[in-house]
């Protein structure tokens, strides 16, 4: 079977930036990573991860391009078939490319179709919008609540934290 995905760049402009693509359900998430990076004009040399997501686009389990864990327990893209994490019931993934720039994409299964004879897969079907030169700024939940996570002027009284500085 062929999965048709819409991959939407999370951006703060009025312009919709997305790609529609087709890929075999048995291809790996690394194959999906490759077509996403190519279709948006990235060279694919940066770290990336997929996150299983629910209908509210909340970030769940991570599936990484490389295993950077200390114990070798990370779930990897090249070992995970797309159909193992995406299907009729579970249709959404979040994809983050380049953890310094935080390019964030919403990946949603739009349709499952029969494989067409004579077509090559993966296949870029449709392109909408131009990718900006830099990744859009991310607004974190704490910033939405009026708290800047990088604000070092917050006054904290460390004497009340019951910290024994001679613990060692």
MDTraj code that builds the backbone (N, CA, C; nanometers):
import mdtraj as md
import numpy as np

residues = "UNK UNK UNK UNK UNK UNK UNK UNK UNK UNK UNK UNK UNK UNK UNK UNK UNK UNK UNK UNK UNK UNK UNK UNK UNK UNK UNK UNK UNK UNK UNK UNK UNK UNK UNK UNK UNK UNK UNK UNK UNK UNK UNK UNK UNK UNK UNK UNK UNK UNK UNK UNK UNK UNK UNK UNK UNK UNK UNK UNK UNK UNK UNK UNK UNK UNK UNK UNK UNK UNK UNK UNK UNK UNK UNK UNK UNK UNK UNK UNK UNK UNK UNK UNK UNK UNK UNK UNK UNK UNK UNK UNK UNK UNK UNK UNK UNK UNK UNK UNK UNK UNK UNK UNK UNK UNK UNK UNK UNK UNK UNK UNK UNK UNK UNK UNK UNK UNK UNK UNK UNK UNK UNK UNK UNK UNK UNK UNK UNK UNK UNK UNK UNK UNK UNK UNK UNK UNK UNK UNK UNK UNK UNK UNK UNK UNK UNK UNK UNK UNK UNK UNK UNK UNK UNK UNK UNK UNK UNK UNK UNK UNK UNK UNK UNK UNK UNK UNK".split()
xyz = np.array([
    [0.0827, -0.1177, 0.0000],
    [0.0000, 0.0000, 0.0000],
    [0.0878, 0.1251, 0.0000],
    [0.0327, 0.2321, -0.0512],
    [0.1024, 0.3605, -0.0582],
    [0.0368, 0.4569, 0.0394],
    [0.1221, 0.5194, 0.1205],
    [0.0740, 0.6216, 0.2131],
    [0.0966, 0.7580, 0.1495],
    [-0.0061, 0.8395, 0.1507],
    [0.0045, 0.9780, 0.1050],
    [0.0043, 1.0687, 0.2280],
    [0.1102, 1.1453, 0.2409],
    [0.1270, 1.2345, 0.3541],
    [0.1219, 1.3798, 0.3108],
    [0.0709, 1.4640, 0.3985],
    [0.0875, 1.6082, 0.3864],
    [0.1836, 1.6470, 0.4981],
    [0.2924, 1.7150, 0.4589],
    [0.3949, 1.7586, 0.5536],
    [0.3931, 1.9104, 0.5559],
    [0.3554, 1.9670, 0.6703],
    [0.3347, 2.1111, 0.6843],
    [0.4445, 2.1701, 0.7719],
    [0.5102, 2.2742, 0.7206],
    [0.6087, 2.3464, 0.8001],
    [0.5362, 2.4330, 0.9011],
    [0.5732, 2.4190, 1.0279],
    [0.5181, 2.5045, 1.1336],
    [0.5863, 2.6397, 1.1220],
    [0.5123, 2.7391, 1.0735],
    [0.5716, 2.8717, 1.0574],
    [0.4738, 2.9775, 1.1065],
    [0.5283, 3.0948, 1.1285],
    [0.4467, 3.2018, 1.1856],
    [0.4044, 3.3046, 1.0813],
    [0.4003, 3.2637, 0.9555],
    [0.3549, 3.3540, 0.8499],
    [0.2159, 3.3121, 0.8045],
    [0.1557, 3.3952, 0.7237],
    [0.0241, 3.3628, 0.6700],
    [0.0326, 3.2621, 0.5562],
    [0.1522, 3.2442, 0.5013],
    [0.1700, 3.1543, 0.3877],
    [0.1715, 3.0095, 0.4336],
    [0.0952, 2.9252, 0.3653],
    [0.1001, 2.7823, 0.3910],
    [0.2200, 2.7248, 0.3176],
    [0.3010, 2.6490, 0.3888],
    [0.4179, 2.5844, 0.3295],
    [0.4048, 2.4362, 0.3585],
    [0.3788, 2.3577, 0.2533],
    [0.3630, 2.2147, 0.2727],
    [0.4035, 2.1381, 0.1489],
    [0.4211, 2.0075, 0.1678],
    [0.4514, 1.9158, 0.0598],
    [0.3592, 1.7957, 0.0738],
    [0.3067, 1.7482, -0.0390],
    [0.2307, 1.6238, -0.0417],
    [0.3201, 1.5189, -0.1055],
    [0.3330, 1.4063, -0.0381],
    [0.4212, 1.3029, -0.0907],
    [0.3638, 1.1646, -0.0700],
    [0.4151, 1.0717, -0.1500],
    [0.3726, 0.9322, -0.1445],
    [0.4933, 0.8462, -0.1104],
    [0.4679, 0.7421, -0.0312],
    [0.5750, 0.6516, 0.0074],
    [0.5128, 0.5169, 0.0427],
    [0.5868, 0.4090, 0.0233],
    [0.5351, 0.2762, 0.0571],
    [0.5215, 0.2623, 0.2089],
    [0.4169, 0.1954, 0.2513],
    [0.3946, 0.1767, 0.3950],
    [0.5062, 0.0954, 0.4602],
    [0.5773, 0.0150, 0.3823],
    [0.6841, -0.0694, 0.4359],
    [0.8211, -0.0015, 0.4308],
    [0.8278, 0.1192, 0.3742],
    [0.9536, 0.1937, 0.3775],
    [0.9806, 0.2365, 0.5212],
    [1.1048, 0.2710, 0.5482],
    [1.1423, 0.3090, 0.6843],
    [1.1157, 0.4574, 0.7083],
    [1.1146, 0.4935, 0.8355],
    [1.1040, 0.6351, 0.8689],
    [1.2251, 0.7115, 0.8178],
    [1.3381, 0.6456, 0.8019],
    [1.4534, 0.7129, 0.7432],
    [1.4258, 0.7497, 0.5974],
    [1.3551, 0.6637, 0.5256],
    [1.3151, 0.6957, 0.3876],
    [1.2213, 0.8167, 0.3867],
    [1.1291, 0.8221, 0.4822],
    [1.0385, 0.9366, 0.4934],
    [1.1176, 1.0627, 0.5280],
    [1.2115, 1.0506, 0.6192],
    [1.3008, 1.1623, 0.6545],
    [1.3715, 1.2146, 0.5291],
    [1.4234, 1.1234, 0.4472],
    [1.4982, 1.1634, 0.3272],
    [1.4108, 1.2405, 0.2289],
    [1.2901, 1.1933, 0.2033],
    [1.2059, 1.2660, 0.1074],
    [1.1578, 1.3987, 0.1650],
    [1.1362, 1.4059, 0.2953],
    [1.0968, 1.5338, 0.3553],
    [1.2101, 1.6344, 0.3411],
    [1.3311, 1.5957, 0.3776],
    [1.4434, 1.6912, 0.3685],
    [1.4665, 1.7338, 0.2238],
    [1.4618, 1.6403, 0.1308],
    [1.4826, 1.6746, -0.0103],
    [1.3722, 1.7652, -0.0623],
    [1.2484, 1.7362, -0.0280],
    [1.1370, 1.8145, -0.0823],
    [1.1318, 1.9566, -0.0263],
    [1.1897, 1.9786, 0.0912],
    [1.1948, 2.1130, 0.1480],
    [1.3286, 2.1815, 0.1227],
    [1.4200, 2.1144, 0.0511],
    [1.5452, 2.1766, 0.0102],
    [1.6573, 2.1711, 0.1121],
    [1.6504, 2.0796, 0.2083],
    [1.7584, 2.0622, 0.3046],
    [1.8543, 1.9552, 0.2544],
    [1.9790, 1.9603, 0.3008],
    [2.0759, 1.8608, 0.2549],
    [2.0693, 1.7301, 0.3339],
    [1.9959, 1.7273, 0.4433],
    [1.9774, 1.6039, 0.5192],
    [2.0919, 1.5700, 0.6121],
    [2.1833, 1.6623, 0.6338],
    [2.3019, 1.6331, 0.7139],
    [2.2847, 1.6621, 0.8629],
    [2.1715, 1.7166, 0.9030],
    [2.1497, 1.7513, 1.0433],
    [2.0731, 1.6403, 1.1159],
    [2.0815, 1.6427, 1.2487],
    [2.0052, 1.5489, 1.3308],
    [1.8553, 1.5726, 1.3108],
    [1.7791, 1.4668, 1.3266],
    [1.6347, 1.4766, 1.3110],
    [1.5676, 1.3665, 1.3914],
    [1.4426, 1.3904, 1.4260],
    [1.3621, 1.2902, 1.4952],
    [1.2165, 1.3034, 1.4543],
    [1.1496, 1.1896, 1.4536],
    [1.0046, 1.1861, 1.4447],
    [0.9516, 1.1646, 1.5852],
    [0.8331, 1.2173, 1.6104],
    [0.7634, 1.1960, 1.7368],
    [0.6225, 1.1506, 1.7048],
    [0.5814, 1.0403, 1.7630],
    [0.4436, 0.9971, 1.7472],
    [0.3559, 1.1020, 1.8128],
    [0.2466, 1.1370, 1.7469],
    [0.1626, 1.2455, 1.7957],
    [0.0165, 1.2021, 1.8017],
    [-0.0576, 1.2686, 1.8876],
    [-0.2018, 1.2433, 1.8951],
    [-0.2759, 1.3489, 1.8122],
    [-0.4061, 1.3491, 1.8200],
    [-0.4861, 1.4429, 1.7403],
    [-0.4645, 1.5884, 1.7783],
    [-0.4171, 1.6131, 1.8998],
    [-0.3906, 1.7503, 1.9452],
    [-0.2471, 1.7934, 1.9147],
    [-0.1745, 1.7141, 1.8382],
    [-0.0368, 1.7412, 1.7999],
    [0.0570, 1.7492, 1.9215],
    [0.0303, 1.6647, 2.0210],
    [0.1190, 1.6575, 2.1364],
    [0.2294, 1.5578, 2.1066],
    [0.3494, 1.5945, 2.1447],
    [0.4681, 1.5173, 2.1137],
    [0.4762, 1.3939, 2.2033],
    [0.4870, 1.2758, 2.1401],
    [0.4965, 1.1502, 2.2128],
    [0.6327, 1.0861, 2.1962],
    [0.6339, 0.9554, 2.1790],
    [0.7580, 0.8777, 2.1695],
    [0.8473, 0.9282, 2.0556],
    [0.9762, 0.9345, 2.0829],
    [1.0747, 0.9813, 1.9844],
    [1.1318, 0.8636, 1.9067],
    [1.1504, 0.8851, 1.7770],
    [1.2196, 0.7904, 1.6899],
    [1.3288, 0.8697, 1.6202],
    [1.4550, 0.8388, 1.6513],
    [1.5697, 0.9210, 1.6122],
    [1.6380, 0.8719, 1.4855],
    [1.7088, 0.9638, 1.4240],
    [1.7924, 0.9288, 1.3091],
    [1.9139, 0.8493, 1.3548],
    [1.9742, 0.8904, 1.4685],
    [2.0906, 0.8215, 1.5259],
    [2.0651, 0.7958, 1.6733],
    [2.1290, 0.6926, 1.7252],
    [2.1157, 0.6603, 1.8669],
    [2.2215, 0.7363, 1.9456],
    [2.1780, 0.8349, 2.0212],
    [2.2684, 0.9120, 2.1055],
    [2.2492, 0.8786, 2.2534],
    [2.1693, 0.7765, 2.2814],
    [2.1453, 0.7387, 2.4205],
    [2.2672, 0.6664, 2.4765],
    [2.2809, 0.6708, 2.6067],
    [2.3934, 0.6046, 2.6725],
    [2.3827, 0.4529, 2.6685],
    [2.2611, 0.4016, 2.6681],
    [2.2420, 0.2572, 2.6764],
    [2.2028, 0.1917, 2.5439],
    [2.2010, 0.2680, 2.4352],
    [2.1686, 0.2113, 2.3041],
    [2.0231, 0.1708, 2.2894],
    [1.9350, 0.2351, 2.3648],
    [1.7939, 0.1941, 2.3660],
    [1.7037, 0.2784, 2.2780],
    [1.7597, 0.3751, 2.2080],
    [1.6758, 0.4645, 2.1276],
    [1.6121, 0.3881, 2.0111],
    [1.4896, 0.4246, 1.9806],
    [1.4216, 0.3712, 1.8633],
    [1.4723, 0.4478, 1.7427],
    [1.5119, 0.3766, 1.6373],
    [1.5774, 0.4390, 1.5232],
    [1.4910, 0.4368, 1.3976],
    [1.5059, 0.5423, 1.3178],
    [1.4301, 0.5557, 1.1937],
    [1.4560, 0.4404, 1.0976],
    [1.5828, 0.4030, 1.0816],
    [1.6158, 0.3014, 0.9815],
    [1.5677, 0.1619, 1.0212],
    [1.5284, 0.1442, 1.1469],
    [1.4780, 0.0154, 1.1944],
    [1.3262, 0.0147, 1.2109],
    [1.2604, 0.1245, 1.1754],
    [1.1167, 0.1377, 1.1986],
    [1.0435, 0.1580, 1.0673],
    [0.9578, 0.0627, 1.0320],
    [0.8747, 0.0791, 0.9129],
    [0.7664, 0.1817, 0.9419],
    [0.7297, 0.2560, 0.8394],
    [0.6274, 0.3596, 0.8553],
    [0.4979, 0.3004, 0.9095],
    [0.4573, 0.1847, 0.8577],
    [0.3303, 0.1242, 0.8997],
    [0.3316, 0.0796, 1.0453],
    [0.4496, 0.0722, 1.1081],
    [0.4565, 0.0370, 1.2501],
    [0.4154, 0.1528, 1.3406],
    [0.4198, 0.2755, 1.2888],
    [0.3872, 0.3921, 1.3722],
    [0.2742, 0.4777, 1.3152],
    [0.2394, 0.4564, 1.1880],
    [0.1320, 0.5324, 1.1248],
    [0.0366, 0.4340, 1.0589],
    [-0.0930, 0.4557, 1.0829],
    [-0.1973, 0.3726, 1.0230],
    [-0.3296, 0.4477, 1.0344],
    [-0.4395, 0.3819, 1.0022],
    [-0.5694, 0.4497, 0.9992],
    [-0.6056, 0.5163, 1.1315],
    [-0.5660, 0.4561, 1.2426],
    [-0.6006, 0.5086, 1.3747],
    [-0.4979, 0.6116, 1.4213],
    [-0.3712, 0.5870, 1.3969],
    [-0.2611, 0.6756, 1.4371],
    [-0.2078, 0.7434, 1.3102],
    [-0.2516, 0.8677, 1.2839],
    [-0.2227, 0.9304, 1.1544],
    [-0.1222, 1.0447, 1.1607],
    [-0.0741, 1.0819, 1.2805],
    [0.0060, 1.2035, 1.2915],
    [0.1429, 1.1790, 1.3527],
    [0.2399, 1.2498, 1.2942],
    [0.3762, 1.2536, 1.3464],
    [0.4214, 1.3987, 1.3504],
    [0.5106, 1.4272, 1.4413],
    [0.5817, 1.5550, 1.4402],
    [0.7237, 1.5217, 1.3978],
    [0.7782, 1.6014, 1.3076],
    [0.9139, 1.5796, 1.2574],
    [0.9949, 1.7051, 1.2862],
    [1.1081, 1.6875, 1.3538],
    [1.1960, 1.8003, 1.3829],
    [1.3293, 1.7744, 1.3154],
    [1.3720, 1.8730, 1.2372],
    [1.4979, 1.8657, 1.1636],
    [1.5906, 1.9759, 1.2124],
    [1.7150, 1.9408, 1.2399],
    [1.8182, 2.0355, 1.2830],
    [1.7814, 2.0941, 1.4196],
    [1.8298, 2.0289, 1.5241],
    [1.7911, 2.0655, 1.6601],
    [1.8451, 2.2009, 1.7041],
    [1.9355, 2.2601, 1.6293],
    [1.9777, 2.3968, 1.6605],
    [1.8791, 2.4980, 1.6036],
    [1.8295, 2.4715, 1.4843],
    [1.7330, 2.5620, 1.4210],
    [1.5889, 2.5257, 1.4530],
    [1.5651, 2.4008, 1.4870],
    [1.4313, 2.3504, 1.5230],
    [1.3274, 2.3681, 1.4117],
    [1.3609, 2.3246, 1.2903],
    [1.2610, 2.3195, 1.1845],
    [1.1585, 2.2151, 1.2274],
    [1.0337, 2.2539, 1.2412],
    [0.9295, 2.1657, 1.2919],
    [0.8221, 2.1467, 1.1859],
    [0.7855, 2.0217, 1.1656],
    [0.6880, 1.9857, 1.0623],
    [0.5794, 1.8973, 1.1225],
    [0.4575, 1.9180, 1.0741],
    [0.3460, 1.8309, 1.1087],
    [0.3243, 1.7366, 0.9920],
    [0.3331, 1.6069, 1.0186],
    [0.3231, 1.5038, 0.9153],
    [0.1935, 1.4275, 0.9396],
    [0.1033, 1.4329, 0.8414],
    [-0.0254, 1.3672, 0.8612],
    [-0.0575, 1.2762, 0.7430],
    [-0.0977, 1.1547, 0.7779],
    [-0.1429, 1.0592, 0.6775],
    [-0.2753, 1.1075, 0.6214],
    [-0.2780, 1.1343, 0.4913],
    [-0.3991, 1.1866, 0.4282],
    [-0.4805, 1.0765, 0.3622],
    [-0.4103, 0.9739, 0.3102],
    [-0.4804, 0.8724, 0.2315],
    [-0.3922, 0.7490, 0.2172],
    [-0.4569, 0.6338, 0.2079],
    [-0.3880, 0.5086, 0.1774],
    [-0.4449, 0.4579, 0.0461],
    [-0.3562, 0.4344, -0.0523],
    [-0.4006, 0.3934, -0.1857],
    [-0.3199, 0.2725, -0.2319],
    [-0.3692, 0.2107, -0.3381],
    [-0.2968, 0.1002, -0.4004],
    [-0.1739, 0.1542, -0.4727],
    [-0.0699, 0.0739, -0.4792],
    [0.0499, 0.1128, -0.5529],
    [0.0189, 0.1141, -0.7025],
    [0.0563, 0.2215, -0.7700],
    [0.0311, 0.2338, -0.9136],
    [0.1493, 0.1767, -0.9909],
    [0.1185, 0.0968, -1.0909],
    [0.2243, 0.0390, -1.1744],
    [0.2995, 0.1485, -1.2482],
    [0.4298, 0.1333, -1.2558],
    [0.5110, 0.2283, -1.3298],
    [0.5488, 0.3536, -1.2529],
    [0.5018, 0.3681, -1.1286],
    [0.5388, 0.4841, -1.0469],
    [0.6592, 0.4505, -0.9590],
    [0.7447, 0.5468, -0.9415],
    [0.8566, 0.5324, -0.8490],
    [0.8167, 0.5923, -0.7154],
    [0.8571, 0.5262, -0.6094],
    [0.8285, 0.5744, -0.4744],
    [0.9598, 0.5785, -0.3962],
    [0.9746, 0.6735, -0.3083],
    [0.8831, 0.7802, -0.2733],
    [0.8661, 0.8808, -0.3869],
    [0.7540, 0.9541, -0.3801],
    [0.7168, 1.0450, -0.4875],
    [0.6665, 1.1766, -0.4289],
    [0.7252, 1.2868, -0.4744],
    [0.6772, 1.4189, -0.4365],
    [0.5633, 1.4544, -0.5303],
    [0.4421, 1.4721, -0.4741],
    [0.3229, 1.4959, -0.5552],
    [0.2922, 1.6434, -0.5754],
    [0.3113, 1.7251, -0.4700],
    [0.2678, 1.8635, -0.4767],
    [0.3535, 1.9480, -0.3840],
    [0.3836, 2.0715, -0.4282],
    [0.4634, 2.1666, -0.3505],
    [0.3830, 2.2946, -0.3347],
    [0.3736, 2.3441, -0.2108],
    [0.3073, 2.4721, -0.1839],
    [0.3974, 2.5548, -0.0938],
    [0.4339, 2.6736, -0.1401],
    [0.5081, 2.7685, -0.0576],
    [0.6582, 2.7511, -0.0621],
    [0.7257, 2.8613, -0.0316],
    [0.8713, 2.8656, -0.0276],
    [0.9192, 2.8564, 0.1162],
    [1.0229, 2.7771, 0.1375],
    [1.0814, 2.7627, 0.2702],
    [1.1618, 2.8886, 0.3015],
    [1.1407, 2.9492, 0.4199],
    [1.2189, 3.0684, 0.4555],
    [1.3667, 3.0338, 0.4744],
    [1.4511, 3.1376, 0.4743],
    [1.5945, 3.1161, 0.4898],
    [1.6313, 3.0641, 0.6281],
    [1.5546, 3.1031, 0.7280],
    [1.5799, 3.0575, 0.8645],
    [1.4529, 2.9964, 0.9214],
    [1.4722, 2.9086, 1.0180],
    [1.3577, 2.8425, 1.0802],
    [1.2727, 2.9437, 1.1547],
    [1.1414, 2.9272, 1.1500],
    [1.0536, 3.0162, 1.2261],
    [1.0822, 3.0052, 1.3757],
    [1.0647, 3.1159, 1.4471],
    [1.0843, 3.1147, 1.5920],
    [0.9788, 3.0261, 1.6559],
    [1.0217, 2.9482, 1.7526],
    [0.9304, 2.8615, 1.8267],
    [0.8797, 2.9356, 1.9489],
    [0.7527, 2.9259, 1.9771],
    [0.6945, 2.9827, 2.0976],
    [0.6614, 2.8667, 2.1902],
    [0.7275, 2.8641, 2.3042],
    [0.7082, 2.7559, 2.3991],
    [0.5937, 2.7895, 2.4934],
    [0.5346, 2.6859, 2.5525],
    [0.4174, 2.7043, 2.6381],
    [0.4427, 2.8068, 2.7469],
    [0.5607, 2.8038, 2.8093],
    [0.5889, 2.8982, 2.9176],
    [0.5919, 3.0418, 2.8649],
    [0.6369, 3.0612, 2.7402],
    [0.6377, 3.1948, 2.6811],
    [0.4952, 3.2421, 2.6546],
    [0.4065, 3.1494, 2.6174],
    [0.2671, 3.1856, 2.5945],
    [0.2020, 3.2303, 2.7246],
    [0.2510, 3.1779, 2.8365],
    [0.1982, 3.2151, 2.9675],
    [0.2651, 3.3407, 3.0222],
    [0.3500, 3.4047, 2.9421],
    [0.4167, 3.5269, 2.9841],
    [0.5455, 3.5039, 3.0608],
    [0.5951, 3.3810, 3.0612],
    [0.7201, 3.3499, 3.1305],
    [0.8268, 3.3231, 3.0257],
    [0.9342, 3.3973, 3.0305],
    [1.0456, 3.3763, 2.9389],
    [1.1413, 3.2761, 3.0024],
    [1.1584, 3.1556, 2.9415],
    [1.2438, 3.0542, 3.0037],
    [1.3908, 3.0954, 3.0099],
    [1.4302, 3.1959, 2.9341],
    [1.5692, 3.2412, 2.9346],
    [1.5895, 3.3652, 3.0202],
    [1.4867, 3.4088, 3.0906],
    [1.4945, 3.5280, 3.1738],
    [1.5709, 3.4961, 3.3018],
    [1.6906, 3.5532, 3.3136],
    [1.7736, 3.5254, 3.4309],
    [1.7529, 3.6287, 3.5416],
    [1.6530, 3.7121, 3.5281],
    [1.6271, 3.8133, 3.6308],
    [1.5220, 3.7681, 3.7312],
    [1.4731, 3.6455, 3.7166],
    [1.3738, 3.5950, 3.8106],
    [1.4409, 3.5800, 3.9463],
    [1.3778, 3.6357, 4.0472],
    [1.4338, 3.6367, 4.1813],
    [1.3946, 3.5082, 4.2544],
    [1.4944, 3.4263, 4.2859],
    [1.4717, 3.3024, 4.3590],
    [1.5531, 3.3083, 4.4871],
    [1.4884, 3.2791, 4.5993],
    [1.5568, 3.2766, 4.7283],
    [1.6056, 3.1343, 4.7525],
    [1.7342, 3.1107, 4.7246],
    [1.7900, 2.9763, 4.7347],
    [1.8062, 2.9306, 4.8788],
    [1.8026, 3.0230, 4.9747],
    [1.8151, 2.9860, 5.1152],
    [1.6954, 2.9047, 5.1619],
    [1.5817, 2.9216, 5.0977],
    [1.4601, 2.8516, 5.1387],
    [1.4437, 2.7158, 5.0709],
    [1.5415, 2.6727, 4.9944],
    [1.5288, 2.5474, 4.9196],
    [1.5765, 2.4260, 4.9979],
    [1.6239, 2.4452, 5.1225],
    [1.6699, 2.3356, 5.2059],
    [1.7821, 2.2593, 5.1370],
    [1.8780, 2.3314, 5.0852],
    [1.9916, 2.2724, 5.0150],
    [2.1123, 2.2728, 5.1054],
    [2.1707, 2.1574, 5.1272],
    [2.2893, 2.1478, 5.2105],
    [2.4105, 2.1533, 5.1190],
    [2.4825, 2.2631, 5.1225],
    [2.5943, 2.2768, 5.0295],
    [2.7112, 2.1869, 5.0636],
    [2.7117, 2.1240, 5.1783],
    [2.8174, 2.0298, 5.2169],
    [2.7655, 1.8866, 5.2107],
    [2.6860, 1.8570, 5.1127],
    [2.6236, 1.7264, 5.0996],
    [2.7229, 1.6151, 5.0714],
    [2.8373, 1.6500, 5.0242],
    [2.9332, 1.5525, 4.9774],
    [3.0252, 1.5101, 5.0867],
])
top = md.Topology()
chain = top.add_chain()
for i, resn in enumerate(residues, 1):
    res = top.add_residue(resn, chain, resSeq=i)
    for name in ("N", "CA", "C"):
        top.add_atom(name, md.element.get_by_symbol(name[0]), res)
traj = md.Trajectory(xyz[None], top)
